[in-house]
Amino acid sequence: MTKRVMRVPTPSPPPLVTPGGVALSDSEKVEALADNLEAQFPPVTVPSVPAVIEMVDVTLRFHLMSPANEPKLTNPEEVQ
């Protein structure tokens, strides 16, 4: 068989339907996804509380410094 016969065509990505219309190009899709994420995750406007920041720092330090558990290995019987 020739390479031409064996070549599998790559399907084109489908259009993205947005509230503003249909996004066809990659750049339009990127903008639509960015707008959607921006609407779902607005910036945090609550002022920082030092006590909360300290509590998060202590918890993270404790978590990062604690030893990791050994992973449970799979045996041949489980694979069967």
Order of alpha helices (4+ residues) and beta strands (2+ residues): alpha-beta-beta-alpha-alpha-alpha
